Amino acid sequence: MPTQEQMKSTLQAYVDGFNSGDVAAVTGLFADDAVVVDPVGNPPMEGRAAIDEFYGNAVSAGAKLSLDAPIRGSHGDRAAMAFTVTVPGMRVRVIDVMTFGADGKIVRMEAHWGPDDVES
Amino acid sequence: MPTQEQMKSTLQAYVDGFNSGDVAAVTGLFADDAVVVDPVGNPPMEGRAAIDEFYGNAVSAGAKLSLDAPIRGSHGDRAAMAFTVTVPGMRVRVIDVMTFGADGKIVRMEAHWGPDDVES
């Protein structure tokens, strides 16, 4: 299991990757067979091709992430963060929960945001 | 499935129940067969007796909750919040994710906080 520091560094790298427009820096944090659920309640996106497409679109759209509070760890294989994502003309309040594999890659990402968490 | 407003109101009631020291107001938000994982990585606590004991102890210890950012919903049956819990001599940064049943009761609570998220 990765350490607290490794998991938190990975979440920070995810934020930094968005903010520098570096999609490979974001997608490289994920295992090839990772599952992304964004938002929770929508069908999961599974595997490398789906993840590359999803984050390629998000970074291309100019999404920038700002942490609302320090990243949290756990006593297991998860870390979580509350942030606001800004894309031109829209802001969304989100809480992401990431689950990690033994090698430190993200194996599951679940993004919690609802219709009421979007401001245009 | 409960509405966004119902789920967010329930999370706010959870915070308010702690802050008024009303353990029944907190435990009454949970289904009788709910599962509480606090922190993630520790064994789950399951069912009414375990939940009543856990929250009875937490409220008795004087735990007070302060939201770090607005409560998030989802496009499904979950809501989440980032907050700081203060007990005498200690502060803990937490992200809770709650899953709801059709009747609006919490059926699962997962608290994300690690050893590094505790300040004494």
gemmi code that builds the backbone of each chain (N, CA, C; Angstrom):
import gemmi

chains = {
    "A": [
        ("MET", (0.858, -1.201, 0.000), (0.000, 0.000, 0.000), (0.889, 1.245, 0.000)),
        ("PRO", (0.585, 2.234, -0.841), (1.388, 3.460, -0.832), (1.280, 4.184, 0.506)),
        ("THR", (2.266, 5.004, 0.798), (2.231, 5.786, 2.040), (1.258, 6.954, 1.897)),
        ("GLN", (0.929, 7.537, 3.040), (0.106, 8.752, 3.036), (0.730, 9.820, 2.151)),
        ("GLU", (2.057, 9.976, 2.294), (2.748, 11.023, 1.543), (2.660, 10.754, 0.043)),
        ("GLN", (2.825, 9.476, -0.354), (2.738, 9.142, -1.780), (1.343, 9.443, -2.333)),
        ("MET", (0.316, 9.056, -1.589), (-1.051, 9.289, -2.084), (-1.347, 10.790, -2.176)),
        ("LYS", (-0.953, 11.539, -1.158), (-1.219, 12.986, -1.185), (-0.420, 13.674, -2.292)),
        ("SER", (0.818, 13.217, -2.508), (1.628, 13.795, -3.588), (0.988, 13.527, -4.944)),
        ("THR", (0.395, 12.361, -5.094), (-0.265, 12.020, -6.354), (-1.481, 12.913, -6.583)),
        ("LEU", (-2.258, 13.159, -5.542), (-3.407, 14.060, -5.707), (-2.937, 15.480, -6.027)),
        ("GLN", (-1.856, 15.910, -5.380), (-1.328, 17.244, -5.700), (-0.830, 17.286, -7.144)),
        ("ALA", (-0.197, 16.209, -7.607), (0.284, 16.147, -9.000), (-0.879, 16.188, -9.988)),
        ("TYR", (-2.000, 15.612, -9.591), (-3.223, 15.650, -10.419), (-3.690, 17.102, -10.574)),
        ("VAL", (-3.731, 17.819, -9.466), (-4.112, 19.243, -9.504), (-3.115, 20.023, -10.363)),
        ("ASP", (-1.822, 19.809, -10.114), (-0.784, 20.557, -10.831), (-0.805, 20.231, -12.325)),
        ("GLY", (-1.079, 18.963, -12.672), (-1.138, 18.568, -14.073), (-2.236, 19.309, -14.826)),
        ("PHE", (-3.406, 19.406, -14.200), (-4.476, 20.215, -14.793), (-4.023, 21.659, -14.975)),
        ("ASN", (-3.433, 22.206, -13.933), (-3.166, 23.648, -13.943), (-2.034, 24.029, -14.892)),
        ("SER", (-1.194, 23.055, -15.258), (-0.156, 23.318, -16.258), (-0.575, 22.812, -17.640)),
        ("GLY", (-1.810, 22.307, -17.752), (-2.321, 21.851, -19.051), (-1.608, 20.619, -19.581)),
        ("ASP", (-1.067, 19.804, -18.669), (-0.258, 18.642, -19.054), (-1.080, 17.362, -18.858)),
        ("VAL", (-1.810, 16.973, -19.911), (-2.724, 15.846, -19.770), (-1.981, 14.547, -19.468)),
        ("ALA", (-0.782, 14.375, -20.030), (-0.028, 13.137, -19.772), (0.391, 13.050, -18.306)),
        ("ALA", (0.645, 14.203, -17.700), (1.004, 14.208, -16.270), (-0.177, 13.734, -15.421)),
        ("VAL", (-1.385, 13.989, -15.900), (-2.589, 13.543, -15.178), (-2.854, 12.058, -15.457)),
        ("THR", (-2.914, 11.702, -16.713), (-3.296, 10.319, -17.054), (-2.235, 9.316, -16.610)),
        ("GLY", (-0.976, 9.760, -16.512), (0.100, 8.873, -16.059), (-0.011, 8.474, -14.600)),
        ("LEU", (-0.881, 9.137, -13.866), (-1.087, 8.800, -12.450), (-1.993, 7.580, -12.287)),
        ("PHE", (-2.660, 7.178, -13.384), (-3.671, 6.110, -13.313), (-3.107, 4.774, -13.800)),
        ("ALA", (-3.567, 3.702, -13.189), (-3.299, 2.359, -13.691), (-4.016, 2.169, -15.035)),
        ("ASP", (-3.495, 1.289, -15.861), (-4.074, 1.073, -17.194), (-5.519, 0.574, -17.135)),
        ("ASP", (-5.853, -0.118, -16.053), (-7.212, -0.657, -15.937), (-8.042, 0.101, -14.899)),
        ("ALA", (-7.668, 1.357, -14.675), (-8.376, 2.158, -13.664), (-9.809, 2.455, -14.099)),
        ("VAL", (-10.621, 2.795, -13.105), (-12.024, 3.148, -13.318), (-12.234, 4.579, -12.821)),
        ("VAL", (-12.863, 5.395, -13.656), (-13.148, 6.788, -13.316), (-14.663, 6.980, -13.326)),
        ("VAL", (-15.189, 7.463, -12.210), (-16.624, 7.729, -12.093), (-16.783, 9.224, -11.837)),
        ("ASP", (-17.201, 9.961, -12.863), (-17.230, 11.424, -12.775), (-18.362, 11.947, -13.629)),
        ("PRO", (-19.486, 12.337, -12.992), (-19.752, 12.317, -11.571), (-20.279, 10.963, -11.088)),
        ("VAL", (-20.196, 10.739, -9.763), (-20.844, 9.587, -9.138), (-22.328, 9.592, -9.525)),
        ("GLY", (-22.801, 8.465, -10.001), (-24.181, 8.346, -10.476), (-24.230, 8.154, -11.987)),
        ("ASN", (-23.158, 8.549, -12.670), (-23.050, 8.298, -14.110), (-22.279, 7.000, -14.339)),
        ("PRO", (-22.380, 6.415, -15.531), (-21.667, 5.153, -15.780), (-20.154, 5.331, -15.645)),
        ("PRO", (-19.467, 4.335, -15.085), (-18.013, 4.414, -14.951), (-17.325, 4.413, -16.313)),
        ("MET", (-16.170, 5.087, -16.366), (-15.281, 5.013, -17.535), (-14.138, 4.089, -17.148)),
        ("GLU", (-13.866, 3.116, -17.992), (-12.926, 2.071, -17.603), (-11.789, 1.928, -18.596)),
        ("GLY", (-10.550, 1.898, -18.096), (-9.391, 1.548, -18.918), (-8.707, 2.738, -19.559)),
        ("ARG", (-7.535, 2.461, -20.074), (-6.610, 3.487, -20.584), (-7.239, 4.404, -21.629)),
        ("ALA", (-7.907, 3.836, -22.634), (-8.424, 4.665, -23.729), (-9.492, 5.632, -23.217)),
        ("ALA", (-10.377, 5.129, -22.364), (-11.447, 5.973, -21.832), (-10.882, 7.070, -20.938)),
        ("ILE", (-9.871, 6.719, -20.146), (-9.257, 7.704, -19.244), (-8.520, 8.771, -20.035)),
        ("ASP", (-7.763, 8.355, -21.050), (-7.039, 9.334, -21.864), (-8.006, 10.291, -22.557)),
        ("GLU", (-9.114, 9.752, -23.043), (-10.089, 10.609, -23.737), (-10.743, 11.594, -22.765)),
        ("PHE", (-11.144, 11.074, -21.603), (-11.830, 11.926, -20.627), (-10.938, 13.083, -20.178)),
        ("TYR", (-9.701, 12.764, -19.785), (-8.826, 13.832, -19.290), (-8.302, 14.704, -20.421)),
        ("GLY", (-8.143, 14.126, -21.609), (-7.771, 14.951, -22.759), (-8.807, 16.035, -23.003)),
        ("ASN", (-10.067, 15.656, -22.945), (-11.141, 16.627, -23.141), (-11.172, 17.671, -22.026)),
        ("ALA", (-10.979, 17.213, -20.780), (-11.065, 18.145, -19.642), (-9.934, 19.162, -19.680)),
        ("VAL", (-8.734, 18.688, -19.963), (-7.586, 19.608, -20.007), (-7.714, 20.543, -21.214)),
        ("SER", (-8.141, 20.004, -22.351), (-8.343, 20.843, -23.546), (-9.390, 21.928, -23.322)),
        ("ALA", (-10.374, 21.620, -22.479), (-11.425, 22.598, -22.185), (-10.914, 23.718, -21.293)),
        ("GLY", (-9.681, 23.571, -20.795), (-9.093, 24.632, -19.970), (-9.440, 24.527, -18.499)),
        ("ALA", (-9.826, 23.342, -18.048), (-10.202, 23.168, -16.641), (-9.003, 23.422, -15.722)),
        ("LYS", (-9.215, 24.251, -14.708), (-8.188, 24.536, -13.699), (-8.753, 24.179, -12.328)),
        ("LEU", (-7.911, 23.592, -11.484), (-8.365, 23.087, -10.177), (-7.759, 23.912, -9.044)),
        ("SER", (-8.584, 24.225, -8.058), (-8.133, 24.963, -6.884), (-8.594, 24.220, -5.627)),
        ("LEU", (-7.659, 23.779, -4.811), (-8.021, 23.056, -3.585), (-8.787, 23.975, -2.634)),
        ("ASP", (-9.860, 23.432, -2.050), (-10.635, 24.178, -1.056), (-10.131, 23.941, 0.360)),
        ("ALA", (-9.333, 22.894, 0.555), (-8.848, 22.504, 1.885), (-7.713, 21.506, 1.665)),
        ("PRO", (-6.886, 21.253, 2.687), (-5.797, 20.297, 2.501), (-6.310, 18.910, 2.094)),
        ("ILE", (-5.517, 18.226, 1.277), (-5.809, 16.857, 0.851), (-5.841, 15.951, 2.082)),
        ("ARG", (-6.813, 15.044, 2.116), (-6.931, 14.074, 3.203), (-6.401, 12.715, 2.755)),
        ("GLY", (-5.798, 11.985, 3.698), (-5.441, 10.589, 3.480), (-6.487, 9.678, 4.101)),
        ("SER", (-6.048, 8.492, 4.516), (-6.924, 7.546, 5.213), (-6.032, 6.598, 6.000)),
        ("HIS", (-6.627, 5.589, 6.602), (-5.831, 4.512, 7.199), (-5.759, 3.311, 6.267)),
        ("GLY", (-6.104, 3.531, 4.993), (-6.080, 2.460, 4.010), (-5.478, 2.951, 2.706)),
        ("ASP", (-6.122, 2.566, 1.604), (-5.571, 2.823, 0.283), (-6.266, 3.975, -0.439)),
        ("ARG", (-6.799, 4.923, 0.330), (-7.541, 6.015, -0.292), (-7.062, 7.382, 0.182)),
        ("ALA", (-7.234, 8.359, -0.691), (-7.054, 9.763, -0.335), (-8.174, 10.551, -1.003)),
        ("ALA", (-8.443, 11.746, -0.475), (-9.589, 12.524, -0.944), (-9.271, 14.005, -0.896)),
        ("MET", (-9.967, 14.766, -1.738), (-9.756, 16.221, -1.734), (-11.006, 16.951, -2.192)),
        ("ALA", (-11.203, 18.124, -1.580), (-12.284, 19.032, -1.957), (-11.665, 20.165, -2.765)),
        ("PHE", (-12.208, 20.428, -3.937), (-11.648, 21.479, -4.791), (-12.754, 22.096, -5.635)),
        ("THR", (-12.391, 23.202, -6.251), (-13.289, 23.846, -7.213), (-12.612, 23.810, -8.568)),
        ("VAL", (-13.327, 23.339, -9.566), (-12.799, 23.325, -10.929), (-13.448, 24.469, -11.700)),
        ("THR", (-12.599, 25.221, -12.367), (-13.079, 26.336, -13.170), (-12.794, 26.039, -14.634)),
        ("VAL", (-13.833, 26.083, -15.439), (-13.657, 26.069, -16.891), (-14.285, 27.368, -17.377)),
        ("PRO", (-13.892, 27.845, -18.550), (-14.449, 29.128, -18.993), (-15.984, 29.141, -18.898)),
        ("GLY", (-16.518, 30.058, -18.105), (-17.960, 30.216, -17.982), (-18.621, 29.354, -16.929)),
        ("MET", (-17.857, 28.552, -16.178), (-18.474, 27.617, -15.232), (-17.511, 27.270, -14.098)),
        ("ARG", (-18.082, 27.122, -12.892), (-17.327, 26.634, -11.741), (-18.088, 25.455, -11.138)),
        ("VAL", (-17.363, 24.413, -10.740), (-17.991, 23.232, -10.154), (-17.270, 22.881, -8.858)),
        ("ARG", (-18.046, 22.699, -7.796), (-17.489, 22.276, -6.499), (-17.500, 20.745, -6.446)),
        ("VAL", (-16.350, 20.153, -6.173), (-16.167, 18.708, -6.303), (-15.450, 18.146, -5.075)),
        ("ILE", (-15.768, 16.902, -4.720), (-14.917, 16.109, -3.826), (-14.552, 14.829, -4.557)),
        ("ASP", (-13.243, 14.652, -4.782), (-12.725, 13.426, -5.411), (-12.229, 12.472, -4.342)),
        ("VAL", (-12.542, 11.196, -4.513), (-11.956, 10.131, -3.690), (-11.195, 9.200, -4.624)),
        ("MET", (-9.901, 9.007, -4.340), (-9.036, 8.168, -5.167), (-8.627, 6.928, -4.375)),
        ("THR", (-8.687, 5.780, -5.033), (-8.199, 4.526, -4.451), (-6.925, 4.117, -5.182)),
        ("PHE", (-5.943, 3.630, -4.422), (-4.614, 3.353, -4.969), (-4.304, 1.864, -4.995)),
        ("GLY", (-3.524, 1.466, -6.007), (-2.958, 0.120, -6.041), (-1.640, 0.088, -5.293)),
        ("ALA", (-1.117, -1.124, -5.132), (0.130, -1.319, -4.382), (1.289, -0.551, -5.004)),
        ("ASP", (1.241, -0.335, -6.325), (2.330, 0.363, -7.013), (2.195, 1.877, -6.979)),
        ("GLY", (1.181, 2.375, -6.276), (1.012, 3.816, -6.136), (0.199, 4.458, -7.240)),
        ("LYS", (-0.258, 3.675, -8.220), (-1.118, 4.228, -9.273), (-2.566, 4.295, -8.771)),
        ("ILE", (-3.311, 5.258, -9.306), (-4.735, 5.364, -8.978), (-5.486, 4.257, -9.716)),
        ("VAL", (-6.291, 3.480, -8.984), (-7.074, 2.417, -9.618), (-8.559, 2.789, -9.712)),
        ("ARG", (-8.967, 3.791, -8.919), (-10.366, 4.219, -8.985), (-10.458, 5.677, -8.562)),
        ("MET", (-11.223, 6.438, -9.324), (-11.489, 7.827, -8.975), (-12.991, 8.027, -8.976)),
        ("GLU", (-13.515, 8.610, -7.899), (-14.938, 8.902, -7.810), (-15.102, 10.386, -7.503)),
        ("ALA", (-15.792, 11.085, -8.394), (-15.980, 12.532, -8.259), (-17.406, 12.828, -7.798)),
        ("HIS", (-17.516, 13.476, -6.639), (-18.817, 13.825, -6.066), (-19.140, 15.275, -6.385)),
        ("TRP", (-20.069, 15.484, -7.284), (-20.633, 16.813, -7.557), (-21.998, 16.606, -8.175)),
        ("GLY", (-22.895, 17.460, -7.798), (-24.265, 17.339, -8.282), (-24.661, 18.558, -9.100)),
        ("PRO", (-25.853, 18.532, -9.651), (-26.329, 19.670, -10.455), (-26.259, 20.989, -9.679)),
        ("ASP", (-26.484, 20.943, -8.364), (-26.487, 22.164, -7.561), (-25.078, 22.681, -7.262)),
        ("ASP", (-24.064, 21.885, -7.608), (-22.683, 22.276, -7.313), (-22.021, 22.985, -8.486)),
        ("VAL", (-22.814, 23.258, -9.507), (-22.322, 23.938, -10.709), (-22.828, 25.377, -10.702)),
        ("GLU", (-21.910, 26.306, -10.907), (-22.289, 27.720, -11.043), (-21.844, 28.211, -12.404)),
        ("SER", (-22.760, 28.868, -13.108), (-22.365, 29.407, -14.416), (-22.254, 30.918, -14.335)),
    ],
    "B": [
        ("MET", (-34.677, 7.545, -4.836), (-33.425, 8.209, -4.441), (-33.752, 9.590, -3.863)),
        ("PRO", (-33.143, 9.957, -2.748), (-33.413, 11.290, -2.198), (-32.909, 12.380, -3.136)),
        ("THR", (-33.460, 13.579, -2.984), (-33.006, 14.704, -3.804), (-31.664, 15.222, -3.294)),
        ("GLN", (-31.039, 16.035, -4.143), (-29.801, 16.715, -3.724), (-30.027, 17.493, -2.431)),
        ("GLU", (-31.155, 18.193, -2.382), (-31.440, 19.039, -1.223), (-31.604, 18.182, 0.031)),
        ("GLN", (-32.275, 17.026, -0.109), (-32.453, 16.148, 1.059), (-31.111, 15.620, 1.562)),
        ("MET", (-30.258, 15.200, 0.649), (-28.963, 14.652, 1.072), (-28.112, 15.733, 1.737)),
        ("LYS", (-28.084, 16.904, 1.132), (-27.269, 17.984, 1.711), (-27.826, 18.439, 3.064)),
        ("SER", (-29.156, 18.482, 3.189), (-29.768, 18.839, 4.479), (-29.408, 17.825, 5.551)),
        ("THR", (-29.336, 16.558, 5.164), (-28.979, 15.511, 6.123), (-27.534, 15.675, 6.590)),
        ("LEU", (-26.633, 15.989, 5.673), (-25.237, 16.213, 6.082), (-25.127, 17.442, 6.987)),
        ("GLN", (-25.903, 18.488, 6.661), (-25.878, 19.671, 7.534), (-26.453, 19.325, 8.912)),
        ("ALA", (-27.485, 18.498, 8.954), (-28.069, 18.082, 10.232), (-27.078, 17.256, 11.053)),
        ("TYR", (-26.253, 16.501, 10.376), (-25.195, 15.720, 11.033), (-24.210, 16.677, 11.722)),
        ("VAL", (-23.781, 17.699, 10.981), (-22.876, 18.707, 11.554), (-23.552, 19.407, 12.738)),
        ("ASP", (-24.785, 19.834, 12.534), (-25.505, 20.571, 13.575), (-25.747, 19.697, 14.806)),
        ("GLY", (-26.028, 18.407, 14.590), (-26.258, 17.492, 15.707), (-25.021, 17.376, 16.587)),
        ("PHE", (-23.854, 17.244, 15.965), (-22.604, 17.253, 16.735), (-22.464, 18.554, 17.523)),
        ("ASN", (-22.713, 19.655, 16.829), (-22.388, 20.947, 17.445), (-23.346, 21.341, 18.557)),
        ("SER", (-24.535, 20.705, 18.558), (-25.458, 20.936, 19.673), (-25.390, 19.796, 20.693)),
        ("GLY", (-24.483, 18.855, 20.476), (-24.306, 17.753, 21.433), (-25.489, 16.811, 21.501)),
        ("ASP", (-26.233, 16.708, 20.389), (-27.471, 15.919, 20.357), (-27.206, 14.614, 19.600)),
        ("VAL", (-26.800, 13.592, 20.351), (-26.391, 12.343, 19.692), (-27.558, 11.682, 18.961)),
        ("ALA", (-28.763, 11.800, 19.496), (-29.929, 11.185, 18.836), (-30.225, 11.855, 17.503)),
        ("ALA", (-29.937, 13.163, 17.426), (-30.130, 13.871, 16.152), (-29.174, 13.350, 15.090)),
        ("VAL", (-27.993, 12.898, 15.527), (-27.014, 12.339, 14.583), (-27.383, 10.899, 14.221)),
        ("THR", (-27.588, 10.064, 15.214), (-27.813, 8.640, 14.947), (-29.142, 8.410, 14.226)),
        ("GLY", (-30.102, 9.310, 14.431), (-31.395, 9.190, 13.765), (-31.332, 9.392, 12.264)),
        ("LEU", (-30.200, 9.894, 11.764), (-30.032, 10.094, 10.323), (-29.675, 8.794, 9.606)),
        ("PHE", (-29.319, 7.761, 10.392), (-28.825, 6.503, 9.823), (-29.910, 5.429, 9.784)),
        ("ALA", (-29.848, 4.606, 8.759), (-30.673, 3.392, 8.702), (-30.214, 2.421, 9.789)),
        ("ASP", (-31.120, 1.561, 10.230), (-30.788, 0.611, 11.305), (-29.661, -0.346, 10.925)),
        ("ASP", (-29.522, -0.618, 9.642), (-28.479, -1.552, 9.199), (-27.328, -0.837, 8.488)),
        ("ALA", (-27.157, 0.443, 8.813), (-26.102, 1.234, 8.155), (-24.716, 0.732, 8.546)),
        ("VAL", (-23.753, 1.088, 7.700), (-22.351, 0.741, 7.913), (-21.553, 2.036, 8.018)),
        ("VAL", (-20.725, 2.127, 9.060), (-19.882, 3.301, 9.281), (-18.423, 2.861, 9.237)),
        ("VAL", (-17.649, 3.497, 8.344), (-16.221, 3.193, 8.222), (-15.465, 4.469, 8.586)),
        ("ASP", (-14.876, 4.510, 9.767), (-14.260, 5.740, 10.275), (-13.082, 5.377, 11.157)),
        ("PRO", (-11.850, 5.504, 10.634), (-11.487, 5.958, 9.297), (-11.498, 4.825, 8.283)),
        ("VAL", (-11.558, 5.213, 6.986), (-11.373, 4.239, 5.912), (-10.048, 3.509, 6.134)),
        ("GLY", (-10.090, 2.188, 6.065), (-8.922, 1.356, 6.342), (-9.087, 0.573, 7.636)),
        ("ASN", (-9.977, 1.054, 8.504), (-10.297, 0.312, 9.727), (-11.543, -0.545, 9.491)),
        ("PRO", (-11.776, -1.550, 10.326), (-12.949, -2.408, 10.117), (-14.251, -1.606, 10.199)),
        ("PRO", (-15.217, -1.928, 9.356), (-16.514, -1.238, 9.389), (-17.263, -1.518, 10.699)),
        ("MET", (-18.062, -0.522, 11.109), (-18.992, -0.698, 12.227), (-20.374, -0.851, 11.609)),
        ("GLU", (-21.098, -1.881, 12.026), (-22.335, -2.207, 11.325), (-23.517, -2.280, 12.284)),
        ("GLY", (-24.601, -1.607, 11.914), (-25.867, -1.768, 12.617), (-26.080, -0.776, 13.743)),
        ("ARG", (-27.319, -0.752, 14.211), (-27.792, 0.262, 15.157), (-26.948, 0.350, 16.430)),
        ("ALA", (-26.659, -0.784, 17.060), (-25.949, -0.737, 18.343), (-24.548, -0.151, 18.167)),
        ("ALA", (-23.856, -0.577, 17.115), (-22.497, -0.082, 16.868), (-22.505, 1.406, 16.544)),
        ("ILE", (-23.490, 1.823, 15.768), (-23.589, 3.241, 15.388), (-23.905, 4.099, 16.605)),
        ("ASP", (-24.851, 3.644, 17.420), (-25.214, 4.411, 18.621), (-24.012, 4.539, 19.556)),
        ("GLU", (-23.242, 3.469, 19.695), (-22.076, 3.513, 20.576), (-21.008, 4.461, 20.030)),
        ("PHE", (-20.740, 4.334, 18.726), (-19.691, 5.155, 18.110), (-20.008, 6.637, 18.243)),
        ("TYR", (-21.218, 7.025, 17.874), (-21.560, 8.444, 17.910), (-21.795, 8.927, 19.341)),
        ("GLY", (-22.270, 8.049, 20.191), (-22.389, 8.415, 21.613), (-21.038, 8.802, 22.182)),
        ("ASN", (-20.031, 7.997, 21.864), (-18.679, 8.304, 22.343), (-18.145, 9.608, 21.744)),
        ("ALA", (-18.376, 9.792, 20.443), (-17.831, 10.982, 19.770), (-18.457, 12.263, 20.319)),
        ("VAL", (-19.784, 12.234, 20.480), (-20.467, 13.423, 20.988), (-20.092, 13.661, 22.463)),
        ("SER", (-19.999, 12.586, 23.231), (-19.594, 12.718, 24.637), (-18.193, 13.306, 24.782)),
        ("ALA", (-17.331, 12.992, 23.805), (-15.954, 13.516, 23.839), (-15.911, 15.000, 23.513)),
        ("GLY", (-17.047, 15.563, 23.111), (-17.108, 16.994, 22.828), (-16.689, 17.360, 21.418)),
        ("ALA", (-16.766, 16.412, 20.494), (-16.376, 16.684, 19.101), (-17.298, 17.734, 18.482)),
        ("LYS", (-16.676, 18.741, 17.850), (-17.414, 19.785, 17.129), (-16.926, 19.817, 15.694)),
        ("LEU", (-17.869, 20.013, 14.752), (-17.534, 19.942, 13.324), (-17.651, 21.311, 12.673)),
        ("SER", (-16.677, 21.634, 11.839), (-16.695, 22.888, 11.093), (-16.454, 22.594, 9.615)),
        ("LEU", (-17.428, 22.924, 8.778), (-17.279, 22.678, 7.333), (-16.133, 23.504, 6.767)),
        ("ASP", (-15.318, 22.878, 5.911), (-14.228, 23.585, 5.242), (-14.657, 24.152, 3.893)),
        ("ALA", (-15.778, 23.680, 3.377), (-16.267, 24.080, 2.054), (-17.715, 23.610, 1.963)),
        ("PRO", (-18.481, 24.132, 0.984), (-19.874, 23.704, 0.875), (-19.993, 22.185, 0.651)),
        ("ILE", (-21.065, 21.620, 1.190), (-21.375, 20.199, 1.006), (-21.600, 19.920, -0.481)),
        ("ARG", (-21.061, 18.793, -0.960), (-21.241, 18.379, -2.348), (-22.297, 17.287, -2.439)),
        ("GLY", (-23.079, 17.309, -3.541), (-23.972, 16.208, -3.859), (-23.330, 15.292, -4.892)),
        ("SER", (-24.152, 14.669, -5.709), (-23.672, 13.807, -6.799), (-24.793, 13.696, -7.818)),
        ("HIS", (-24.595, 12.860, -8.816), (-25.698, 12.525, -9.727), (-26.317, 11.189, -9.342)),
        ("GLY", (-26.012, 10.722, -8.119), (-26.538, 9.452, -7.652), (-27.013, 9.571, -6.220)),
        ("ASP", (-26.685, 8.575, -5.425), (-27.208, 8.459, -4.060), (-26.173, 8.850, -3.001)),
        ("ARG", (-25.253, 9.724, -3.368), (-24.196, 10.089, -2.438), (-24.045, 11.590, -2.282)),
        ("ALA", (-23.567, 11.989, -1.109), (-23.149, 13.366, -0.862), (-21.866, 13.306, -0.041)),
        ("ALA", (-21.103, 14.396, -0.058), (-19.787, 14.393, 0.577), (-19.493, 15.764, 1.158)),
        ("MET", (-18.630, 15.785, 2.174), (-18.250, 17.076, 2.767), (-16.858, 17.003, 3.373)),
        ("ALA", (-16.147, 18.126, 3.259), (-14.832, 18.309, 3.880), (-15.029, 19.170, 5.119)),
        ("PHE", (-14.518, 18.698, 6.247), (-14.698, 19.447, 7.483), (-13.516, 19.183, 8.417)),
        ("THR", (-13.460, 19.998, 9.455), (-12.468, 19.795, 10.506), (-13.215, 19.492, 11.793)),
        ("VAL", (-12.833, 18.416, 12.457), (-13.442, 18.067, 13.734), (-12.457, 18.445, 14.844)),
        ("THR", (-12.992, 19.141, 15.828), (-12.186, 19.555, 16.965), (-12.689, 18.832, 18.203)),
        ("VAL", (-11.793, 18.142, 18.867), (-12.083, 17.620, 20.203), (-11.037, 18.242, 21.117)),
        ("PRO", (-11.313, 18.323, 22.402), (-10.339, 18.987, 23.279), (-8.929, 18.421, 23.066)),
        ("GLY", (-8.001, 19.295, 22.666), (-6.607, 18.901, 22.477), (-6.253, 18.346, 21.113)),
        ("MET", (-7.216, 18.295, 20.192), (-6.935, 17.663, 18.894), (-7.846, 18.216, 17.800)),
        ("ARG", (-7.276, 18.337, 16.592), (-8.059, 18.694, 15.408), (-7.780, 17.657, 14.318)),
        ("VAL", (-8.814, 17.254, 13.606), (-8.667, 16.248, 12.549), (-9.359, 16.769, 11.285)),
        ("ARG", (-8.623, 16.723, 10.161), (-9.189, 17.115, 8.859), (-9.769, 15.874, 8.197)),
        ("VAL", (-11.047, 15.943, 7.825), (-11.802, 14.769, 7.383), (-12.572, 15.086, 6.104)),
        ("ILE", (-12.739, 14.071, 5.245), (-13.754, 14.109, 4.184), (-14.665, 12.900, 4.373)),
        ("ASP", (-15.944, 13.175, 4.613), (-16.955, 12.123, 4.745), (-17.703, 11.957, 3.429)),
        ("VAL", (-17.924, 10.708, 3.055), (-18.806, 10.393, 1.932), (-19.956, 9.554, 2.479)),
        ("MET", (-21.188, 10.010, 2.251), (-22.384, 9.332, 2.747), (-23.185, 8.792, 1.554)),
        ("THR", (-23.645, 7.556, 1.692), (-24.531, 6.942, 0.697), (-25.919, 6.817, 1.319)),
        ("PHE", (-26.949, 7.105, 0.521), (-28.320, 7.179, 1.023), (-29.194, 6.056, 0.472)),
        ("GLY", (-30.146, 5.641, 1.298), (-31.189, 4.739, 0.852), (-32.353, 5.525, 0.269)),
        ("ALA", (-33.302, 4.785, -0.314), (-34.443, 5.416, -0.970), (-35.276, 6.255, 0.003)),
        ("ASP", (-35.238, 5.906, 1.287), (-36.032, 6.624, 2.288), (-35.306, 7.845, 2.849)),
        ("GLY", (-34.108, 8.131, 2.320), (-33.382, 9.313, 2.763), (-32.473, 9.085, 3.954)),
        ("LYS", (-32.459, 7.863, 4.488), (-31.548, 7.548, 5.597), (-30.151, 7.242, 5.044)),
        ("ILE", (-29.130, 7.524, 5.850), (-27.755, 7.183, 5.473), (-27.579, 5.680, 5.644)),
        ("VAL", (-27.097, 5.013, 4.596), (-26.850, 3.568, 4.675), (-25.359, 3.254, 4.783)),
        ("ARG", (-24.509, 4.226, 4.427), (-23.059, 4.004, 4.531), (-22.353, 5.342, 4.714)),
        ("MET", (-21.424, 5.375, 5.659), (-20.595, 6.561, 5.873), (-19.151, 6.116, 5.823)),
        ("GLU", (-18.354, 6.831, 5.027), (-16.920, 6.539, 4.942), (-16.166, 7.826, 5.243)),
        ("ALA", (-15.323, 7.781, 6.267), (-14.571, 8.964, 6.715), (-13.114, 8.821, 6.282)),
        ("HIS", (-12.661, 9.771, 5.482), (-11.283, 9.766, 4.978), (-10.446, 10.719, 5.824)),
        ("TRP", (-9.584, 10.157, 6.642), (-8.574, 10.938, 7.367), (-7.453, 9.972, 7.738)),
        ("GLY", (-6.256, 10.468, 7.650), (-5.097, 9.641, 7.935), (-4.332, 10.177, 9.132)),
        ("PRO", (-3.290, 9.459, 9.519), (-2.481, 9.884, 10.666), (-1.956, 11.312, 10.499)),
        ("ASP", (-1.658, 11.706, 9.258), (-1.100, 13.043, 9.008), (-2.163, 14.136, 9.070)),
        ("ASP", (-3.424, 13.753, 9.146), (-4.509, 14.738, 9.152), (-4.933, 15.117, 10.563)),
        ("VAL", (-4.186, 14.609, 11.529), (-4.472, 14.886, 12.941), (-3.439, 15.880, 13.472)),
        ("GLU", (-3.933, 16.940, 14.115), (-3.038, 17.905, 14.767), (-3.367, 17.944, 16.248)),
        ("SER", (-2.345, 17.854, 17.071), (-2.597, 17.920, 18.524), (-2.078, 19.243, 19.071)),
    ],
}
model = gemmi.Model(1)
for chain_id, residues in chains.items():
    chain = gemmi.Chain(chain_id)
    for i, (resn, *xyz) in enumerate(residues, 1):
        res = gemmi.Residue()
        res.name, res.seqid = resn, gemmi.SeqId(i, " ")
        for name, pos in zip(("N", "CA", "C"), xyz):
            atom = gemmi.Atom()
            atom.name, atom.element = name, gemmi.Element(name[0])
            atom.pos, atom.b_iso = gemmi.Position(*pos), 0.0
            res.add_atom(atom)
        chain.add_residue(res)
    model.add_chain(chain)
structure = gemmi.Structure()
structure.add_model(model)
structure.setup_entities()
